[in-house]
Amino acid sequence: MYNILDVYKGVIFMKEKFFLILKGIVLGISFILPGVSGGVLSVVMGIYDKLIEAVSHFYESWASFKKYFNFLFFLGIGGIISVLVLTNVIEVALDKMPVITILIFVGLIVGGVPQLFNIIKKDVSFGNILLMFIGIGLLVIMSVSTSDASNQIIDTSFISMLKMFGVGILASATIVIPGVSGSFLLMVMGYYEPLLKIINEITSLTNLYNNVVVMIPFGIGLVIGAIAIAKLIDFCLNKYPIKTYYVIIGFVVASIIEVFMSVFEYSYTLMTMIIGLILMVMSAVIVYIFFEK
């Protein structure tokens, strides 16, 4: 027989895992929605430190694997659900109401900003503020120095598979480096639309064998790259935590500006903008309430 304490612990466990899946779903959207960074979303949801720590150390020993398995597993489940289930939804939303969709995700990012400033508010200095502006500058330079490439052809040839492995490594940086958008990077390299097509075909069980085969090297590159980059960031967070967070906040601020400004690339009415801004505020409040540490 279970006692009340066991039931309570079970409820707490399920609640934690539910929120991890929910956060994974939010992170997965960063690979679908251009301009939105998975790294930034993990920061504003308060899981960035643990994500970096888990990715950096889960493979080191059996004890480490057991320690981080639940966190990575349920977060990963959410990410998979997001990519497989919400890809069509986001595509339709961007096609039918791009301004409203983008503003909602601006709200998701803005909602987590207060907790970032709680981390650094006791260590304000000229040097740290300069690091924040360096972070802003780096992301702005990356944004203005890139342009969309023509769509790449993805097939099961050796060269194409090798390219997919490399694309996976580059895309992994967007998971662990705040401010760098996975979907935007894929768009720049010409792989955004081809990969969306492959994911849509997998979910509809079309051309399943070839699509799964070409996604395997991409997935392997994604894992290897994430581990390598997470190691570097984990070192920075442990050695220079406050300074690292000032740079991260620079990335986040620049990301908010970049995503918000992308709204003006679309046509819109006054009513559309008002609705979008209202939903932006609502999504910011939701993130602040539910994801605040």
N, C-alpha and C positions, 0 to 999 in steps of 0.2 A: 504493500500500500504506500502511495505517495503522501507525504505530509505537506502541510501548507508551505513550508520553506522550499521544498522541492518544486512545487507548482510555481511559486514566486520566481525561483531561479530560472525555470523553464520559460516563463513569460518574458523575463528580462532578456534571456538569450534570443528568443524569437524576435523580440522588438529590435535588438541590436542588429540581427541579421537582416531583418526587413529593411532597416534604414541603410545598411550597407548595399543591399541590392538596389534600393532607390538611388543611392549616390552613384552606383555603377551605371545605372540607366542614364543619369545626368551626364556622367563622364563620356559615355558612348556617343552621345549626341554631338560631342565636339568633333568627331570624325565625319559627321554628316553635315553640320551647319558651318559654312565657310566663315572664317574669322573668329570663331569661338575656340578658345584654348582649353584642352583637358587639364593642363597643368594649373591654369588659373582657376578652373572650376574646383579642382581638388584642394586648392589653397583656400578658397572662400567657403568650402564645405568643412574645413577643419581637419582634413585627412591627409594633407600633403606630407607632413613629416613622417607619419606612419607608413604611407605608401612608399616613400623613398627608402625608409628603413627596411620594410618588408621585401621590396624588390632587390635591395642590395645584399640581404643576408639570408633569404629563405633557403637557398641551396647549399649553404655552408656545412650544415650538419643535420642529422635527423631531428635533433632537438629544435633547431632553428626552423626546420620545415613544419614541425608540429605547432610551433609558436605562431607562425604567420599564415598557416594554411587557411584557417577559417576566414581571416580578413581578405586575403587575395581571392579565395574561391568565391565568396558571396559577392565581392566587388566585381569579379570577372563575370559571374552569372548575369549581373545587372548590365554590364557592358555588352555582352552577347545579345541579351534581350533587346537592348536599345538598338544595336546595329541591325539585327535581323527583323525586328518588328516595326521599329519606328522610321526606318529608312524611307519607306513609301509615304508615311505620314508627313515627315519633314519636307520631302520633295514637293508634295502637294501644297503644304503650307507656304513654302517659299515661292511656289508658282502662283498661288491664289492670293496670298496676303503677306508678301515679303516684309513690308515695313513693320506690321504687327508682330510677326514671328521674330524678327531681329530684335525689336525692342523688348520683347519678353526675355530674351537671353541676355540682353544688357542688364535687365533687372536681376537676373540670377547672379550675375557677377557682382553688381553693386551691393547686393544684400549681404555679401560676406566681407565687404571691405572693413566695417567697424572692428571686427575681431582681429584683423591684421594690424591695425593701428594700436590695439590693446597690447599686442606683442612688443611693439617698438617704442611706445610712448615714453618710457623711462630712460631711453638711450638716444635722445635727440642731440645731434651734434652736426657741425658743418660738414665734416667728412662723411657722415652717414647720409645726410641729405644729398650730398653730391653723388653718392653711390646710387641713390634713388633716381636722380636725374640721368645718370649714366644708363641705368636700366631702361628708362623711358626712351632715351636717345637710341640705344641699340635696337629696340623693337621698331622705332620709327624708321631707322635706316633700312632694316630688313624689309619693311613693308613697301617703301618707295623704290627699292632697288630690284624688285622682282616684277615679273609680268607673267600672265597666263601663257602656258605652252599649248601647242596643239595636242589633241588627244593621242595617247600612245596605243599601240596595238599590243594586246596581251594574249599570248598563246602558250602552248606547251613546249615550244622550242627551248633548247638549253640557254641561249642568250636571253630570251625573254624571262625564263625562270631565274637566271642570275640577276637580271635587272630588278625583278620583284623582290629578291632577297635584299638587294641594296636599298630599294624603296622602303622596305620594312624597317631597316636600320635607321634610315633618315626619319621615317614617320614616328619611330619610337621616341625621338627627342621631343616630340610634341606632347607626349604623355607626361614627361617628367620636367620639362622646362616651361615654366609659366609664361604665357603670352604668345607662344608659338602655336598657331592653329594647325591641327592635323589636316583638316579638310582644305585649308588654304594652301598648305605646303603641297598636298597631292594635286591641287589644281594648278599650281605653278609648274609642277613637273609633268603635267598632262595625264595624270593617272586618276583624277577625281571621278570623272564621268564613267570611264571604263570599269573602275572598281565598284561604283554604285550599281552599274549594270550587272556585274558578276554577282553581287550580293542579292540583288532583286531576283536574278535567275535561280540562285541557290534556294531562296525562300519559296520560290514557285516550283522547285524541283525540276528546273529546265537545264539541260546540258550539264547535269550534276557532276559527272566524273571529271570533265575537263576543268570546270570551275573550281572544284575542290583541289585538284592537282596544282593549279596555278596559285591558289591561295596558301598552300603549305609553305613554300619558301618565303612568302611575304610574312606569314605568322612567325616563322623561325627567326627571320631578321628582326621582327618587332620585339621578340623576347630578348634576343642577344643584345640588341642596341639599348633596350630599356635597362637591362642589368648593368651594362658598362657605364651609361650616362648617370644612372642612379647612384653608382659607386662614387662618382666624382661629386655629385651634389650632396650625398650623405657625408662625405668628408668635409665639405664646406659648412654644412649645417652643424656638424659636431665641433669643428675648429673655430668657425667664425659665424655663429648663429644669427646674431643681430645684423651684422653687415650683409649676410646673405639674404636676410629677409627684407632689408632696405632695397636691394637690387630686385628681389621678387616683387615688392610693392610697386617699384618702377614699371616692371613688366605688366602688372595688373592694371595700373592707371592708364598706361599706353594702350593696353588691350581694350579697355572700356571706351576710350576715345575713338580708337580705330573701328570697333564694331558699331558704335553709335553713328559715326560719320558715314558708314556704308549704307545707312538708311537712305541718304540723299541721292544714292545712285538709282533709286526707283521712283516712279511717279506715285503720287499720293494726294489725297484730299485732306482738308482740314479735319474732317470727322475721323478719317483713318488715323491721322497723327494723334488726335485726342484719345481715341480708343487704345492705341498702341502705348501711349504714355501712361494711361491709367493701368493697363495690364503690366507695364514695366514696374510701376510702383508696387503693385500687388505681388508680383513675383519676387521683388526685392524683400518685401515684408515676410513672405513665406520662407525664403532662405534664411533671413535673419532670425526668425522664430525657431525653425526646425533644425537648422544646421549650426547655430551658434554654440560654441564650446561651453 
